[in-house]
Every structure is written in structure tokens, then in C-alpha cells.
Amino acid sequence: MSNSLNQAPEHIKLAVDLIMILEQHDIAPEDILKALEIIKDDFEKKLAAN
């Protein structure tokens, strides 16, 4: 990991990690976006519950 990425905020590091994982599994971009919508909805509900 580059030094600038090591100093990046956690959400940036997480985004980079997730992109790398998804690209390594050769998943169709349409499927990734659909899954991310579900994930986003789930975490928004969890955030609202707190």
C-alpha cells in the first residue's frame, strides 16, 4: 500500500480494498452495483437505528 494511501481516511482505504476484492473475483459491474445498493440500504438502516 502506498504511503499516501496509508495516511488516507479509513473510508478511502476501505473503498480501495473493496474495489480490489471485487475486481479480483471478475464479477459483472451490474451485479456489483446491485449488491452495493443492498449493502448501502442495510448500513443506512443500521445507522438510523443508532
Backbone as a ProteinNet text record, in pm:
[ID]
protein_1_A
[PRIMARY]
MSNSLNQAPEHIKLAVDLIMILEQHDIAPEDILKALEIIKDDFEKKLAAN
[TERTIARY]
85.7	0	89.4	55.7	139.7	129.8	230.9	234.1	114.5	75.9	-38.3	-167.3	-180.1	-299.8	-299.6	-182.5	-173.8	-222.1	-205.1	-245.7	-387.8	-452.3	-587.9	-688.1	-803.2	-909.8	-953.8	-1008.8	-1048.1	-1145.6	-1239.5	-1338.2	-1273.6	-1166.5	-1094.4	-1020.1	-952.5	-882.4	-980.1	-1095.7	-1196.2	-1245.7	-1270.4	-1316.3	-1213.6	-1087.6	-981.5	-975.2	-982.7	-981.1	-1099.1	-1217.7	-1336.4	-1327.9	-1278.7	-1261.8	-1166.6	-1056.7	-959	-1020.1	-1093.3	-1156.5	-1256.6	-1340.6	-1442.6	-1379.8	-1275.5	-1208.7	-1139.5	-1087	-1018.2	-1114.7	-1241.7	-1340	-1414.2	-1376.5	-1432.4	-1585.7	-1645	-1790	-1838.7	-1950	-2005.6	-2035.5	-1998.6	-2023	-2170	-2262.1	-2404.3	-2440.3	-2384.4	-2410.2	-2349	-2231.3	-2165.2	-2249.6	-2298.4	-2378.3	-2508.7	-2571.3	-2693.3	-2663.6	-2554.1	-2515.7	-2482.7	-2414.3	-2379.3	-2503.2	-2607.6	-2732.7	-2791.2	-2790.3	-2841.2	-2757.3	-2627.3	-2535.8	-2557	-2568.9	-2588.3	-2718.6	-2825.9	-2954.2	-2943.8	-2875.4	-2861	-2785.7	-2676.1	-2597.1	-2664.7	-2742.9	-2819.4	-2923.7	-2987.1	-3084.8	-3014.7	-2896.2	-2821.2	-2780.7	-2740.5	-2701.2	-2819.6	-2935.5	-3056.1	-3104.7	-3077.8	-3121.1	-3038.1	-2922.4	-2834.7	-2870.9
-118.1	0	123.3	218.8	338.3	419.4	502.2	584.1	678.5	736.3	828	754.3	629.3	552	514.3	487.3	457.4	575.1	695.2	814.7	859.1	789.3	825.2	792.1	858.1	824.7	678.3	623.8	482.5	450	539.2	507	497	571.1	561.7	428.4	390.6	262.4	147	154.7	50.2	42.8	157.2	159.9	96	128.3	70.7	-80.6	-125.8	-269.8	-340.1	-282	-343.8	-349.1	-242.8	-241.1	-352.5	-366.5	-470.3	-609.8	-633.4	-764.5	-793.6	-696.8	-718.6	-739.6	-666.4	-683.4	-818.7	-868.7	-998	-1113.5	-1094.8	-1202.3	-1194.9	-1101.8	-1092.4	-1096.4	-1012.9	-1003.5	-892.8	-917.4	-819	-688	-575.7	-445.8	-423.9	-472.3	-456.5	-528.4	-648.6	-724.6	-656.7	-600.2	-528.7	-409.9	-333	-214.9	-253.4	-361.2	-407.8	-450.1	-522.1	-565.2	-445.7	-346.4	-227.8	-149.5	-149.5	-84.2	-152.5	-285.9	-361.7	-333.9	-334.6	-308.6	-167.8	-70.3	68.7	83.1	22.5	28.7	-33	-146.4	-215.2	-129.1	-69.7	11.3	143.5	197.1	319	289.1	170.8	130.6	113.1	51	32.5	166.3	259.3	392.5	465.7	455	522.5	462.1	334.6	266.9	309	364.4	404.6	536.9
0	0	0	-81.7	-89.4	38.3	62.5	182.5	188.5	73.8	74.7	107.9	63.9	97.7	245.1	300.5	443.7	527.5	476.2	550	515.6	424.3	381.8	491.6	488.9	585.2	568.8	674.6	674.7	562.6	532.9	429.3	290.7	267.7	140.8	133.1	240.9	244	223.3	287.3	272.5	128.6	68	-71.2	-163.8	-145.6	-228.4	-209	-85.2	-57.4	-123.7	-112	-171	-323.3	-383.5	-529.4	-571.3	-501.2	-535.4	-522.5	-415.3	-394.7	-506.1	-537.9	-640.7	-778.2	-809.4	-938.4	-948.9	-839.2	-839.9	-867	-833.7	-849.9	-982.4	-1068.4	-1203.4	-1202	-1119.3	-1107.4	-1200.4	-1264.7	-1357.8	-1284.3	-1344	-1279.6	-1241.8	-1324.5	-1293	-1163.3	-1143.9	-1021.3	-899.9	-918	-808.5	-765	-861.7	-827.5	-758.3	-801.7	-735.2	-590.9	-573	-438.9	-350.5	-406.6	-328.1	-284.1	-366.1	-326.3	-203.4	-203.8	-89.5	34.9	18.1	129.3	184.5	95.6	138.1	216.4	164.7	235.4	373.8	383.7	511.3	612	569.2	662.2	695.9	604	636	743.1	736.1	838.7	973.8	972.3	1095.9	1155.3	1071.3	1117.1	1177.7	1114.3	1162.5	1294.9	1316.1	1438.5	1559.7	1535.6	1647.7	1701.5
[MASK]
++++++++++++++++++++++++++++++++++++++++++++++++++

